[in-house]
Amino acid sequence: RRAAFAREAVAERGAAATWPCGSRPLGWNLVEAGARFDWRWSAPRLAVLAVAAHLIFFDLGGPWLWEDEGDTAAFARNIVATGLPTAWDGRTFLDGDYGMRVVPRLFGHDLVMVGTPWLPFYATAASFALFGESNAAARLPFAIASLAAVALLYLFVLRATGDTRAALAAAILLVASTQFLLYAREARSYGFNIFFTLLLLWGFLRLGERRRDPWLVIAAVLLFHTQILPAVIALVACAGLALFHPRFRSRLQPLLWRAPWVLAATLPWMLVTWSATQTNWSPLASWLDLPGRVAQLAVETMVAVPWLGWAVAIPIFWRRFTP
């Protein structure tokens, strides 16, 4: 039986290597994979998840919340008390941008914070409601999302390449990233950004398999309500691949069909909150300000984005996916 199982697995892996990116038969899913569950093959994947869980959750509530985490926790506390992320709790005014993130009145409440989307605040509020207020409870939703991102990255790379070794290597590299582990343990939007971006890309690979596949829309909407700019960048990247890369061109029409659903779930937020949101989208007063803005962006993103590695890897991956 073991020899027959091994021959079947090798044959399946060889067939997977010939599948175009994201075009596996619909019958290939986790249920079928589970029917052939084998501890020898699954042990490395489970070990990576176990190590990731230890590194992410160990002493999660030990360090005190730093300034931005405190911002998340304070608005979450007000959500538990009032139902909305109000900036005034009767004693303290919460805003680090001179009040520009706050509207005077919204949905029957005074001084509501609308400068950034609310999903991270409501996730933390739910954690507080379930487990009480603590450093660990504030960070818990984002730690869970980060651990789920490790598993989702494995599935995404496996779907894109058909190679279990590549998928396992990707998960190991993510868990070995100091930047990832630091951001995974913070009560900020970072864990959600990672998970929902991967979910969006995974949904993009699924386009065309089922007419009503909802995952790209769900991921795009949740990513937008976590942080607007990453959602825009991810969708533009998918559209660019669909427009300019031959292998992904068949996904352009399904992507466009889903655009109205994404807009319907995101434009109302922009309309309601534009008075505060526009402060983050103000145009340059002069083109002379552009070099300074670009330099600031480069410095801030270097802590999370390995630009040199991207410069080396992108041409390699482009050739890999070119027919």
Phi and psi in degrees as a GROMACS rama.xvg file:
@    title "Ramachandran Plot"
@    xaxis  label "Phi"
@    yaxis  label "Psi"
@TYPE xy
-63.7824  -41.7816  ARG-2
-64.8822  -41.2097  ALA-3
-64.8394  -41.1698  ALA-4
-61.6215  -43.3464  PHE-5
-62.8181  -43.7041  ALA-6
-62.5567  -40.6259  ARG-7
-64.6172  -41.9901  GLU-8
-65.635  -41.8531  ALA-9
-63.6801  -41.0759  VAL-10
-63.4625  -41.2944  ALA-11
-65.624  -40.5008  GLU-12
-64.8815  -39.6217  ARG-13
-64.7517  -38.7011  GLY-14
-67.1971  -38.2308  ALA-15
-62.4925  -33.9585  ALA-16
-65.7753  -21.0914  ALA-17
-92.5898  -8.18435  THR-18
-72.133  138.28  TRP-19
-62.0913  154.417  PRO-20
-55.8837  120.584  CYS-21
77.014  13.3487  GLY-22
-118.064  32.363  SER-23
-65.4291  156.155  ARG-24
-59.7042  148.921  PRO-25
-61.7071  -26.2924  LEU-26
-70.4772  -15.0573  GLY-27
-80.4784  105.664  TRP-28
-149.77  179.252  ASN-29
-67.948  -27.0987  LEU-30
-64.6171  -46.4224  VAL-31
-66.3472  -37.8806  GLU-32
-63.3605  -38.2054  ALA-33
-66.3038  -27.8737  GLY-34
-65.649  -21.4402  ALA-35
-113.361  32.7892  ARG-36
-59.6969  133.358  PHE-37
-140.713  124.958  ASP-38
-61.7931  -32.127  TRP-39
-63.9615  -37.1133  ARG-40
-82.2071  -32.4785  TRP-41
-85.8218  -20.2005  SER-42
-55.9111  -45.439  ALA-43
-61.4728  -39.7612  PRO-44
-67.0903  -43.1253  ARG-45
-65.5687  -35.1924  LEU-46
-65.1302  -41.6912  ALA-47
-62.1026  -43.7813  VAL-48
-65.4281  -37.5785  LEU-49
-65.5733  -43.5479  ALA-50
-64.2094  -42.8844  VAL-51
-61.2079  -43.9661  ALA-52
-61.2966  -42.062  ALA-53
-63.3818  -47.4896  HIS-54
-67.1633  -33.4739  LEU-55
-80.8628  -41.4098  ILE-56
-97.6161  -15.1927  PHE-57
-62.6083  124.808  PHE-58
52.2874  41.8338  ASP-59
-61.1601  -34.6415  LEU-60
-93.4649  4.28659  GLY-61
-65.3693  -60.4598  GLY-62
-66.1588  145.017  PRO-63
-67.431  155.223  TRP-64
-67.8835  131.461  LEU-65
-85.3729  -178.573  TRP-66
-53.9075  -51.5433  GLU-67
-69.0519  -35.2859  ASP-68
-64.4088  -38.278  GLU-69
-62.0519  -34.1434  GLY-70
-60.2672  -46.78  ASP-71
-61.3703  -46.5941  THR-72
-65.9515  -39.0208  ALA-73
-66.958  -42.9748  ALA-74
-67.5054  -34.7575  PHE-75
-64.0677  -40.1413  ALA-76
-61.085  -41.0978  ARG-77
-68.8619  -31.7023  ASN-78
-63.8752  -43.5932  ILE-79
-59.7703  -36.4514  VAL-80
-82.0302  -37.6341  ALA-81
-119.948  -17.0052  THR-82
94.2268  -12.1905  GLY-83
-134.471  154.606  LEU-84
-76.6282  74.3127  PRO-85
-76.7094  146.532  THR-86
-90.4911  -3.14849  ALA-87
-130.344  123.34  TRP-88
-108.919  14.9428  ASP-89
94.8178  -11.6398  GLY-90
-135.474  -36.0853  ARG-91
-128.94  136.356  THR-92
-97.5844  125.097  PHE-93
-107.5  103.369  LEU-94
-171.592  131.252  ASP-95
-99.8535  3.11892  GLY-96
-119.71  42.423  ASP-97
56.8915  32.9233  TYR-98
80.7111  3.00772  GLY-99
-74.8578  -16.7293  MET-100
-85.1896  -0.187369  ARG-101
-115.128  138.22  VAL-102
-103.272  146.897  VAL-103
-58.2864  -39.6997  PRO-104
-154.212  138.828  ARG-105
-156.363  132.701  LEU-106
51.6924  38.2787  PHE-107
81.4749  8.0016  GLY-108
-123.303  148.891  HIS-109
-88.5987  148.05  ASP-110
51.9767  67.4377  LEU-111
-99.5949  133.966  VAL-112
-79.2978  121.421  MET-113
-130.642  9.84607  VAL-114
-69.7493  -25.9852  GLY-115
-132.981  154.006  THR-116
-59.86  160.651  PRO-117
-97.649  -11.7019  TRP-118
-54.5205  -45.5388  LEU-119
-60.7203  -36.9454  PRO-120
-67.1411  -41.9766  PHE-121
-70.5112  -32.9694  TYR-122
-64.2647  -43.3202  ALA-123
-66.9742  -38.4537  THR-124
-61.5365  -40.751  ALA-125
-62.9517  -40.1835  ALA-126
-63.7758  -41.6676  SER-127
-62.7746  -41.8751  PHE-128
-63.9286  -34.0782  ALA-129
-84.0951  -40.3126  LEU-130
-118.202  -1.40186  PHE-131
86.0501  166.663  GLY-132
-81.083  122.969  GLU-133
-163.08  165.05  SER-134
-61.1103  -42.5747  ASN-135
-64.7023  -42.144  ALA-136
-64.961  -35.9344  ALA-137
-64.0397  -36.2593  ALA-138
-90.4718  -15.6639  ARG-139
-57.5668  -48.1261  LEU-140
-58.5132  -37.0624  PRO-141
-78.2742  -31.4547  PHE-142
-66.8265  -41.2975  ALA-143
-62.7364  -43.9463  ILE-144
-62.1688  -37.6563  ALA-145
-67.8445  -41.3384  SER-146
-64.3387  -41.1563  LEU-147
-62.6859  -31.0807  ALA-148
-64.7736  -33.8775  ALA-149
-62.3643  -46.8919  VAL-150
-65.4602  -39.846  ALA-151
-68.5986  -35.648  LEU-152
-62.1169  -41.117  LEU-153
-57.6364  -49.1398  TYR-154
-65.2084  -37.8941  LEU-155
-64.6997  -47.7439  PHE-156
-67.3525  -37.9198  VAL-157
-61.4326  -41.1386  LEU-158
-68.5949  -36.2094  ARG-159
-75.8759  -31.5026  ALA-160
-116.046  -23.575  THR-161
71.6905  15.7409  GLY-162
-119.408  113.449  ASP-163
-65.6473  -31.6974  THR-164
-67.6337  -41.0907  ARG-165
-64.2008  -40.7836  ALA-166
-64.3887  -43.0319  ALA-167
-66.3445  -39.8128  LEU-168
-62.6232  -39.852  ALA-169
-62.653  -44.5777  ALA-170
-63.6466  -40.99  ALA-171
-64.1988  -43.6027  ILE-172
-62.4739  -38.1214  LEU-173
-65.2805  -45.63  LEU-174
-65.9806  -29.1023  VAL-175
-82.213  -2.99459  ALA-176
-82.4319  119.768  SER-177
-62.6352  -40.4882  THR-178
-59.7516  -44.7993  GLN-179
-60.4553  -45.5785  PHE-180
-64.7946  -37.4733  LEU-181
-66.7836  -46.5413  LEU-182
-69.9082  -30.9104  TYR-183
-65.5426  -24.1274  ALA-184
-100.888  19.4582  ARG-185
-113.277  145.667  GLU-186
-84.1574  59.802  ALA-187
-135.866  -175.512  ARG-188
-76.593  -3.36716  SER-189
-60.6199  -47.182  TYR-190
-61.0676  -41.2037  GLY-191
-65.1753  -40.451  PHE-192
-58.2563  -45.787  ASN-193
-63.1937  -49.8237  ILE-194
-65.6717  -47.6695  PHE-195
-71.2055  -29.4589  PHE-196
-66.0703  -44.8535  THR-197
-62.1341  -40.2901  LEU-198
-64.4933  -37.679  LEU-199
-64.6037  -45.1334  LEU-200
-65.7483  -38.1945  LEU-201
-63.0612  -41.2403  TRP-202
-63.6585  -34.2565  GLY-203
-63.8035  -40.9207  PHE-204
-65.227  -26.4369  LEU-205
-82.9051  -9.9825  ARG-206
-58.5352  135.126  LEU-207
95.1573  -16.9125  GLY-208
-76.0495  -44.9369  GLU-209
-131.424  137.001  ARG-210
-61.0186  -36.5023  ARG-211
-110.683  29.1792  ARG-212
-61.8587  122.93  ASP-213
-95.6432  -4.34996  PRO-214
-66.3233  -38.1932  TRP-215
-63.6718  -42.6095  LEU-216
-63.956  -47.2344  VAL-217
-58.665  -47.2911  ILE-218
-65.1784  -42.7302  ALA-219
-63.318  -42.0883  ALA-220
-67.4211  -45.3407  VAL-221
-66.3869  -37.2924  LEU-222
-66.5376  -40.6744  LEU-223
-59.7888  -43.2454  PHE-224
-80.9032  0.981006  HIS-225
-94.8046  -51.4856  THR-226
-160.29  130.821  GLN-227
-70.4957  -47.4031  ILE-228
-61.6563  -45.2448  LEU-229
-58.4651  -35.9748  PRO-230
-64.8548  -42.4243  ALA-231
-63.9375  -45.6952  VAL-232
-62.717  -44.4464  ILE-233
-63.804  -42.8208  ALA-234
-67.7939  -39.3251  LEU-235
-64.4781  -38.5354  VAL-236
-63.4164  -42.8635  ALA-237
-63.5548  -43.0295  CYS-238
-63.6127  -38.4478  ALA-239
-62.9782  -42.8989  GLY-240
-62.033  -43.5852  LEU-241
-65.827  -30.6625  ALA-242
-81.3755  -40.2719  LEU-243
-112.452  -14.0824  PHE-244
-105.419  124.919  HIS-245
-57.1286  -38.1243  PRO-246
-67.89  -27.1712  ARG-247
-102.115  2.29514  PHE-248
-63.4767  -29.4173  ARG-249
-67.4456  -13.699  SER-250
-90.2424  -3.84311  ARG-251
-64.0526  -48.4221  LEU-252
-64.3532  -46.5498  GLN-253
-60.0468  -33.5268  PRO-254
-65.2892  -43.5043  LEU-255
-66.5935  -34.6929  LEU-256
-62.5233  -29.2998  TRP-257
-87.8428  -12.4138  ARG-258
-58.6864  -43.9826  ALA-259
-60.2359  -34.9735  PRO-260
-67.4324  -40.3587  TRP-261
-64.5394  -44.7905  VAL-262
-62.9533  -39.7052  LEU-263
-63.5486  -29.0121  ALA-264
-95.2098  -2.36081  ALA-265
-122.869  -34.6156  THR-266
-61.3768  -37.6981  LEU-267
-56.1459  -37.8868  PRO-268
-62.3743  -43.9806  TRP-269
-63.3973  -39.3924  MET-270
-67.1487  -40.9082  LEU-271
-73.3136  -33.6949  VAL-272
-110.169  8.27813  THR-273
-59.9921  -32.2297  TRP-274
-58.5985  -31.7693  SER-275
-98.566  -37.2427  ALA-276
-63.8872  -33.2943  THR-277
-63.9812  -19.5317  GLN-278
-64.7483  -24.3962  THR-279
-88.9251  -3.59928  ASN-280
-124.429  22.3409  TRP-281
-68.4689  139.881  SER-282
-70.4663  162.549  PRO-283
-67.267  137.176  LEU-284
-69.6205  -28.9147  ALA-285
-155.383  149.774  SER-286
-63.0064  -17.9481  TRP-287
-67.527  -20.115  LEU-288
-78.3178  -14.7056  ASP-289
-63.2288  -46.8406  LEU-290
-58.1297  -40.6201  PRO-291
-65.1209  -40.0122  GLY-292
-64.5856  -43.2329  ARG-293
-64.7095  -41.1839  VAL-294
-63.9577  -41.3028  ALA-295
-62.3858  -43.3148  GLN-296
-61.5131  -42.7842  LEU-297
-62.8614  -44.0639  ALA-298
-65.4992  -43.9033  VAL-299
-69.2965  -34.182  GLU-300
-84.6091  -16.9799  THR-301
-62.5648  -24.7056  MET-302
-72.298  -16.9314  VAL-303
-123.326  -25.147  ALA-304
-112.785  118.091  VAL-305
-79.4531  82.7803  PRO-306
-59.5105  -39.7662  TRP-307
-63.9024  -42.1754  LEU-308
-62.7681  -40.0103  GLY-309
-62.5796  -42.3605  TRP-310
-60.4637  -34.2069  ALA-311
-79.9498  -39.4123  VAL-312
-79.7166  -35.3784  ALA-313
-58.5236  -47.3481  ILE-314
-60.9142  -33.8359  PRO-315
-66.9319  -46.8243  ILE-316
-67.13  -34.4367  PHE-317
-62.2389  -42.8123  TRP-318
-67.3358  -34.2121  ARG-319
-63.8209  -35.5076  ARG-320
-97.7452  2.89413  PHE-321
-85.1023  127.397  THR-322
